[in-house]
């Protein structure tokens, strides 16, 4: 398919976003940038949050896991629908957010959710929580951003002779342009638009491939089952994908990456009242579970399509003696993140390829724009204390906010280039691994505040504990197989990290003073 044609649709889509951004950001101020003046419609927020939560990683990487193999052994099973174990954990985590965390945030009338830590423990805990959010969201958002830029680069812009660094810079400039003024007030609307395009792309691709292969929904599930693609639950206790680890880990990932994340909660607390915010959260939960299942179904269909059109699994030995499975299709390994773009852009009709590109960039922008806005908000409110600065005029505050927004765009650029240097065939696994290290201290801090009545000293020991806990978690994860008889630590690493943080805080805490 012509790269010029595809790129023209990317540009046209961006122009549409700019028009929406211009319309929604008229008469915007700092309050509308940070929390949308607390007037966001809960249905729009719920729908738009789907795009932010799923991102380009779900659109490209989750389908790619289905036909990948869990190990390099000759009899290694397919990963299949194993990711759905994590999704079931998400469901439990979102329920905790709706009925434990949201009431807390609304009761305290927060603009930044990390103000809870300030009210509960003091300034150092507050700034430590904000710092770990900034690290976590920067790493997670740029990993997602890298994946989509990689696909655009490999399948469109390489053919036009455009360097990767230019592609990354232009896309970040696009995002910067339509979030610069409006912030949350704008992205509530742009995310709704983008989520619509993403879901349309998903459904159209599923229907077309099923029709092309003459399969009904029942026939599709049967064909996937025969290939071993529908396996959900892993019952090997020692394996890192053991179902209890995945569900429990998924629950705490949802709590940490959504409920303790300023980006996601910034949209929730922009809703008028708690009841609507809870409706938003539960609606979002149901849709996310269904949509993730559809992405896994699409992944199975893509692997079926490749195998039915000459694709073949091969076990390849690398130069260092290690082995890995590949799916060779038309002379190229397409296993993992490559399978969806490769088939959609090179083997399906042009219309499907265009829908794929629009769906993919629709999955890209909600994740990146929301992250930029939330990081700007957290840095300005939590670390700079901008809302408390009565010595600054509204114009001066806005100037500082815009400068911070631009700086985070440059940081995103650097991080994307680092991910390109690292490289990975399945970025979803990397994101879940990184989340275990960066969100663990946040989980420990909030859990200590909610589950105990003890006080913490206004001391940098809090920051030290939050830095040491991830290091101990890494040391434990690396040595678990040797120390615990083959037991592998998976995404429950986040919970372990949170527990270590909690225990460290417990050691330096004091009982709350008794009230008479």
Secondary structure, DSSP 4 states (H G I P E B T S, - for coil): --HHHHHHHHHHHHHHHHHHHHHHTTT--HHHHHHGGG-B-HHHHHHHHHHHHHHHIIIIIIHHHTTSBSSSSTTPPB-TTTHHHHHHHHHHHHHHIIIIIHHHHHHTT-SSTTHHHHHHH-HHHHHHHHHHHHHHHHHHHHHHHHHHHHHHIIIIITTTT--HHHHHHHHHHHHHHHHTTTTHHHHHHHHHHHHHHHHHHHHHHHHHHHHHTT--HHHHHHHHHHTT--------TTSTT-HHHHHHHHHHHHIIIIIT-HHHHHHHTTBSSHHHHHHHHHHHHHHHHHHHHHHHHHHHHHHHHHHHTT-EEEEEE-TTS-EEEEEEETTEE-TTTHHHHHHHHHTS-HHHHHHHHHHHHHHHHHHHHHHHHHHHHHIIIIIS-GGG-TTS-HHHHHHHHHHHHHHHHHHHHHHHHHHHHH--S-HHHHHHHHHHHHSHHHHHHHHHHHH---B--SSTHHHHHHHHHHHHHHHHHHHHHHHTTT----TTHHHHHHHHHHHHHHHH-BPPPPP-
